[in-house]
Amino acid sequence: MQLHLLTWQEVEKYLTHSNGIIIPIGSTEQHGPTGLIGTDAICAEKIAQGVGENTGAIVAPTINVGMALHHTAFPGTISLRPTTLILYIQDYLTSLFKAGFKKFFFINGHGGNIATVKASFSQFYDHLDSMNFANSEQVKCKIANWFMGREVYQLAKKLYGDEEGSHATPSEVALTQFVYPDTIKSAPLDKSVATGHPIYGAKNFRECYPDGRMGSNPALATPEHGKQFYELAVKELTASYQDFISINN
């Protein structure tokens, strides 16, 4: 169930038997010469919808602009500052909490979001406490990174080995190819791809990773691989969501 396709009466009825909600979060950023700029949001959204179908959970609108400041030297990237994203998430969750939701399960598609999202949870808990909201002690938040699931990671290693890399990876590109087979891109890729450089500012990132890839070979991606990643991620995160909402205290 997608929140934006429901009526308020349907949401009210849902809240009589569940206070959990799934929130996809990704990014709008460069993904190398063949990766879609919306890759991280596309992956998170598709997997979240699959988990929602398996569990009967409501899936909230995707947060598709994340913390991607280090990619902003590449055209098309849109980023929020960490402080902005923290406040955005606080307002987003506060609205849902006021409606009756108390367990917020984020399905994340972008590694650059992780630190900021975790920080936003701390600020959200403190905000609820400082405002003396009733039942705020029942609120729980969790971030689950689809690409870090055990079986997903093992499949990526099996299919791509060291050519999986860490950005513009064949696994995430494959998943977007599965979701949008009519938008598969092709471009010449240098066999020599940069890897191992620490991430600093945007200009430095582009100097170190001139085509946007980080040790990856997305030419290995196929829609068939993407289907496998989707099915494994949905299976793993379905179990994770069910464990999360079963927590009573």
Contacts in CASP RR format, 6 or more apart in sequence:
PFRMAT RR
TARGET T0000
AUTHOR 0000-0000-0000
METHOD contacts of the structure
MODEL  1
MQLHLLTWQEVEKYLTHSNGIIIPIGSTEQHGPTGLIGTDAICAEKIAQG
VGENTGAIVAPTINVGMALHHTAFPGTISLRPTTLILYIQDYLTSLFKAG
FKKFFFINGHGGNIATVKASFSQFYDHLDSMNFANSEQVKCKIANWFMGR
EVYQLAKKLYGDEEGSHATPSEVALTQFVYPDTIKSAPLDKSVATGHPIY
GAKNFRECYPDGRMGSNPALATPEHGKQFYELAVKELTASYQDFISINN
1 10 0 8 1.000
1 14 0 8 1.000
1 52 0 8 1.000
1 56 0 8 1.000
1 57 0 8 1.000
1 58 0 8 1.000
1 59 0 8 1.000
2 49 0 8 1.000
2 58 0 8 1.000
2 59 0 8 1.000
2 61 0 8 1.000
3 11 0 8 1.000
3 21 0 8 1.000
3 58 0 8 1.000
3 59 0 8 1.000
3 60 0 8 1.000
3 61 0 8 1.000
4 61 0 8 1.000
6 14 0 8 1.000
6 58 0 8 1.000
11 58 0 8 1.000
11 99 0 8 1.000
14 58 0 8 1.000
15 99 0 8 1.000
15 100 0 8 1.000
15 101 0 8 1.000
18 57 0 8 1.000
18 58 0 8 1.000
18 245 0 8 1.000
19 100 0 8 1.000
19 101 0 8 1.000
19 102 0 8 1.000
19 103 0 8 1.000
19 138 0 8 1.000
20 57 0 8 1.000
20 58 0 8 1.000
20 101 0 8 1.000
20 102 0 8 1.000
20 103 0 8 1.000
20 104 0 8 1.000
20 105 0 8 1.000
20 245 0 8 1.000
21 57 0 8 1.000
21 58 0 8 1.000
21 59 0 8 1.000
21 60 0 8 1.000
21 96 0 8 1.000
21 101 0 8 1.000
21 103 0 8 1.000
21 104 0 8 1.000
21 105 0 8 1.000
22 48 0 8 1.000
22 51 0 8 1.000
22 52 0 8 1.000
22 57 0 8 1.000
22 58 0 8 1.000
22 59 0 8 1.000
22 60 0 8 1.000
22 105 0 8 1.000
22 106 0 8 1.000
22 107 0 8 1.000
22 241 0 8 1.000
23 48 0 8 1.000
23 59 0 8 1.000
23 60 0 8 1.000
23 63 0 8 1.000
23 92 0 8 1.000
23 104 0 8 1.000
23 105 0 8 1.000
23 106 0 8 1.000
23 107 0 8 1.000
24 41 0 8 1.000
24 44 0 8 1.000
24 45 0 8 1.000
24 47 0 8 1.000
24 48 0 8 1.000
24 59 0 8 1.000
24 60 0 8 1.000
24 62 0 8 1.000
24 63 0 8 1.000
24 106 0 8 1.000
24 107 0 8 1.000
25 41 0 8 1.000
25 44 0 8 1.000
25 62 0 8 1.000
25 63 0 8 1.000
25 64 0 8 1.000
25 66 0 8 1.000
25 106 0 8 1.000
25 107 0 8 1.000
25 108 0 8 1.000
25 109 0 8 1.000
25 110 0 8 1.000
25 113 0 8 1.000
25 117 0 8 1.000
26 40 0 8 1.000
26 41 0 8 1.000
26 43 0 8 1.000
26 44 0 8 1.000
26 62 0 8 1.000
26 63 0 8 1.000
26 64 0 8 1.000
26 65 0 8 1.000
26 66 0 8 1.000
26 108 0 8 1.000
26 109 0 8 1.000
26 110 0 8 1.000
26 113 0 8 1.000
27 38 0 8 1.000
27 40 0 8 1.000
27 41 0 8 1.000
27 64 0 8 1.000
27 65 0 8 1.000
27 66 0 8 1.000
27 67 0 8 1.000
27 68 0 8 1.000
27 71 0 8 1.000
27 79 0 8 1.000
27 109 0 8 1.000
27 110 0 8 1.000
27 112 0 8 1.000
27 113 0 8 1.000
28 37 0 8 1.000
28 38 0 8 1.000
28 40 0 8 1.000
28 41 0 8 1.000
28 64 0 8 1.000
28 65 0 8 1.000
28 66 0 8 1.000
28 68 0 8 1.000
28 76 0 8 1.000
28 77 0 8 1.000
28 78 0 8 1.000
28 79 0 8 1.000
29 37 0 8 1.000
29 38 0 8 1.000
29 40 0 8 1.000
29 68 0 8 1.000
29 71 0 8 1.000
29 74 0 8 1.000
29 76 0 8 1.000
29 77 0 8 1.000
29 78 0 8 1.000
29 79 0 8 1.000
29 110 0 8 1.000
30 37 0 8 1.000
30 71 0 8 1.000
30 74 0 8 1.000
30 75 0 8 1.000
30 76 0 8 1.000
30 77 0 8 1.000
30 168 0 8 1.000
30 212 0 8 1.000
31 37 0 8 1.000
31 38 0 8 1.000
31 39 0 8 1.000
31 40 0 8 1.000
31 167 0 8 1.000
31 168 0 8 1.000
31 172 0 8 1.000
31 173 0 8 1.000
31 212 0 8 1.000
31 218 0 8 1.000
32 74 0 8 1.000
32 168 0 8 1.000
32 211 0 8 1.000
32 212 0 8 1.000
32 213 0 8 1.000
32 218 0 8 1.000
33 185 0 8 1.000
33 187 0 8 1.000
33 188 0 8 1.000
33 189 0 8 1.000
33 211 0 8 1.000
33 212 0 8 1.000
33 213 0 8 1.000
34 168 0 8 1.000
34 173 0 8 1.000
34 185 0 8 1.000
34 186 0 8 1.000
34 187 0 8 1.000
34 189 0 8 1.000
34 218 0 8 1.000
34 219 0 8 1.000
34 221 0 8 1.000
35 168 0 8 1.000
35 173 0 8 1.000
35 176 0 8 1.000
35 185 0 8 1.000
35 218 0 8 1.000
36 42 0 8 1.000
36 173 0 8 1.000
36 176 0 8 1.000
36 180 0 8 1.000
36 183 0 8 1.000
36 185 0 8 1.000
37 76 0 8 1.000
37 77 0 8 1.000
38 64 0 8 1.000
38 176 0 8 1.000
39 168 0 8 1.000
39 172 0 8 1.000
39 173 0 8 1.000
39 176 0 8 1.000
40 109 0 8 1.000
40 110 0 8 1.000
40 172 0 8 1.000
41 62 0 8 1.000
41 63 0 8 1.000
41 64 0 8 1.000
41 109 0 8 1.000
42 175 0 8 1.000
42 176 0 8 1.000
42 179 0 8 1.000
42 180 0 8 1.000
43 109 0 8 1.000
43 146 0 8 1.000
43 147 0 8 1.000
43 172 0 8 1.000
43 175 0 8 1.000
43 176 0 8 1.000
43 179 0 8 1.000
44 62 0 8 1.000
44 107 0 8 1.000
44 108 0 8 1.000
44 109 0 8 1.000
44 110 0 8 1.000
44 146 0 8 1.000
45 62 0 8 1.000
45 64 0 8 1.000
46 175 0 8 1.000
46 179 0 8 1.000
46 230 0 8 1.000
47 107 0 8 1.000
47 146 0 8 1.000
47 230 0 8 1.000
47 233 0 8 1.000
47 234 0 8 1.000
47 237 0 8 1.000
48 59 0 8 1.000
48 62 0 8 1.000
48 107 0 8 1.000
49 59 0 8 1.000
50 234 0 8 1.000
50 238 0 8 1.000
51 57 0 8 1.000
51 59 0 8 1.000
51 107 0 8 1.000
51 234 0 8 1.000
51 237 0 8 1.000
51 238 0 8 1.000
51 241 0 8 1.000
52 58 0 8 1.000
52 59 0 8 1.000
52 238 0 8 1.000
52 241 0 8 1.000
54 234 0 8 1.000
54 238 0 8 1.000
55 238 0 8 1.000
55 241 0 8 1.000
55 242 0 8 1.000
57 105 0 8 1.000
57 241 0 8 1.000
57 245 0 8 1.000
60 92 0 8 1.000
60 96 0 8 1.000
63 88 0 8 1.000
63 89 0 8 1.000
63 92 0 8 1.000
65 78 0 8 1.000
65 79 0 8 1.000
65 80 0 8 1.000
66 79 0 8 1.000
66 80 0 8 1.000
66 85 0 8 1.000
66 110 0 8 1.000
66 112 0 8 1.000
66 113 0 8 1.000
66 116 0 8 1.000
67 79 0 8 1.000
67 80 0 8 1.000
67 81 0 8 1.000
67 82 0 8 1.000
67 85 0 8 1.000
67 110 0 8 1.000
67 112 0 8 1.000
67 113 0 8 1.000
67 115 0 8 1.000
67 116 0 8 1.000
68 77 0 8 1.000
68 78 0 8 1.000
68 79 0 8 1.000
68 110 0 8 1.000
68 112 0 8 1.000
69 79 0 8 1.000
69 81 0 8 1.000
69 201 0 8 1.000
69 202 0 8 1.000
70 199 0 8 1.000
70 200 0 8 1.000
70 201 0 8 1.000
70 202 0 8 1.000
70 205 0 8 1.000
71 77 0 8 1.000
71 79 0 8 1.000
71 202 0 8 1.000
71 205 0 8 1.000
71 212 0 8 1.000
72 79 0 8 1.000
72 202 0 8 1.000
73 202 0 8 1.000
73 203 0 8 1.000
73 205 0 8 1.000
73 206 0 8 1.000
74 206 0 8 1.000
74 212 0 8 1.000
80 88 0 8 1.000
82 115 0 8 1.000
82 116 0 8 1.000
82 119 0 8 1.000
85 113 0 8 1.000
85 116 0 8 1.000
85 117 0 8 1.000
85 120 0 8 1.000
86 116 0 8 1.000
86 119 0 8 1.000
86 120 0 8 1.000
86 123 0 8 1.000
89 117 0 8 1.000
89 120 0 8 1.000
89 124 0 8 1.000
90 120 0 8 1.000
90 123 0 8 1.000
90 124 0 8 1.000
90 127 0 8 1.000
93 104 0 8 1.000
93 124 0 8 1.000
93 141 0 8 1.000
94 124 0 8 1.000
94 127 0 8 1.000
94 128 0 8 1.000
96 104 0 8 1.000
97 128 0 8 1.000
97 133 0 8 1.000
97 136 0 8 1.000
97 139 0 8 1.000
102 135 0 8 1.000
102 138 0 8 1.000
102 139 0 8 1.000
102 140 0 8 1.000
103 139 0 8 1.000
103 140 0 8 1.000
103 141 0 8 1.000
103 244 0 8 1.000
103 245 0 8 1.000
103 247 0 8 1.000
104 139 0 8 1.000
104 140 0 8 1.000
104 141 0 8 1.000
104 142 0 8 1.000
105 141 0 8 1.000
105 142 0 8 1.000
105 144 0 8 1.000
105 240 0 8 1.000
105 241 0 8 1.000
105 244 0 8 1.000
105 245 0 8 1.000
106 117 0 8 1.000
106 141 0 8 1.000
106 142 0 8 1.000
106 143 0 8 1.000
106 144 0 8 1.000
107 144 0 8 1.000
107 146 0 8 1.000
107 237 0 8 1.000
108 114 0 8 1.000
108 117 0 8 1.000
108 143 0 8 1.000
108 144 0 8 1.000
108 145 0 8 1.000
108 146 0 8 1.000
109 145 0 8 1.000
109 146 0 8 1.000
109 147 0 8 1.000
109 172 0 8 1.000
111 145 0 8 1.000
111 147 0 8 1.000
113 143 0 8 1.000
114 143 0 8 1.000
114 145 0 8 1.000
117 143 0 8 1.000
118 143 0 8 1.000
121 141 0 8 1.000
121 143 0 8 1.000
124 139 0 8 1.000
124 141 0 8 1.000
125 136 0 8 1.000
125 139 0 8 1.000
125 141 0 8 1.000
128 136 0 8 1.000
128 139 0 8 1.000
129 136 0 8 1.000
140 244 0 8 1.000
140 247 0 8 1.000
142 240 0 8 1.000
142 244 0 8 1.000
144 237 0 8 1.000
144 240 0 8 1.000
144 241 0 8 1.000
146 152 0 8 1.000
146 233 0 8 1.000
146 236 0 8 1.000
146 237 0 8 1.000
147 153 0 8 1.000
147 156 0 8 1.000
147 169 0 8 1.000
147 171 0 8 1.000
147 172 0 8 1.000
147 233 0 8 1.000
149 232 0 8 1.000
149 233 0 8 1.000
149 236 0 8 1.000
150 236 0 8 1.000
151 232 0 8 1.000
151 235 0 8 1.000
151 236 0 8 1.000
152 171 0 8 1.000
152 229 0 8 1.000
152 232 0 8 1.000
152 233 0 8 1.000
152 236 0 8 1.000
155 171 0 8 1.000
155 228 0 8 1.000
155 229 0 8 1.000
155 232 0 8 1.000
156 164 0 8 1.000
156 169 0 8 1.000
156 170 0 8 1.000
156 171 0 8 1.000
156 229 0 8 1.000
157 164 0 8 1.000
159 170 0 8 1.000
159 171 0 8 1.000
159 220 0 8 1.000
159 225 0 8 1.000
160 169 0 8 1.000
160 170 0 8 1.000
160 171 0 8 1.000
160 217 0 8 1.000
160 220 0 8 1.000
162 215 0 8 1.000
163 170 0 8 1.000
163 215 0 8 1.000
163 216 0 8 1.000
163 217 0 8 1.000
163 220 0 8 1.000
164 170 0 8 1.000
164 171 0 8 1.000
164 216 0 8 1.000
165 195 0 8 1.000
165 213 0 8 1.000
165 214 0 8 1.000
165 215 0 8 1.000
165 216 0 8 1.000
165 217 0 8 1.000
166 195 0 8 1.000
166 214 0 8 1.000
166 215 0 8 1.000
166 216 0 8 1.000
167 209 0 8 1.000
167 212 0 8 1.000
167 213 0 8 1.000
167 214 0 8 1.000
167 215 0 8 1.000
167 216 0 8 1.000
168 212 0 8 1.000
168 213 0 8 1.000
168 214 0 8 1.000
168 216 0 8 1.000
168 218 0 8 1.000
169 216 0 8 1.000
169 218 0 8 1.000
170 216 0 8 1.000
170 217 0 8 1.000
170 218 0 8 1.000
170 219 0 8 1.000
170 220 0 8 1.000
170 221 0 8 1.000
170 225 0 8 1.000
171 221 0 8 1.000
171 225 0 8 1.000
171 226 0 8 1.000
171 229 0 8 1.000
173 218 0 8 1.000
173 221 0 8 1.000
174 221 0 8 1.000
174 222 0 8 1.000
174 223 0 8 1.000
174 225 0 8 1.000
174 226 0 8 1.000
174 229 0 8 1.000
175 226 0 8 1.000
175 229 0 8 1.000
175 230 0 8 1.000
176 183 0 8 1.000
177 184 0 8 1.000
177 221 0 8 1.000
177 222 0 8 1.000
177 223 0 8 1.000
177 226 0 8 1.000
178 223 0 8 1.000
178 224 0 8 1.000
178 225 0 8 1.000
178 226 0 8 1.000
178 227 0 8 1.000
178 229 0 8 1.000
178 230 0 8 1.000
179 230 0 8 1.000
181 223 0 8 1.000
184 223 0 8 1.000
189 211 0 8 1.000
189 213 0 8 1.000
189 217 0 8 1.000
189 218 0 8 1.000
189 219 0 8 1.000
190 211 0 8 1.000
193 211 0 8 1.000
193 213 0 8 1.000
193 214 0 8 1.000
193 215 0 8 1.000
193 216 0 8 1.000
193 217 0 8 1.000
194 208 0 8 1.000
194 209 0 8 1.000
194 210 0 8 1.000
194 213 0 8 1.000
194 214 0 8 1.000
194 215 0 8 1.000
195 214 0 8 1.000
195 215 0 8 1.000
196 214 0 8 1.000
196 215 0 8 1.000
197 208 0 8 1.000
197 209 0 8 1.000
199 205 0 8 1.000
206 212 0 8 1.000
END
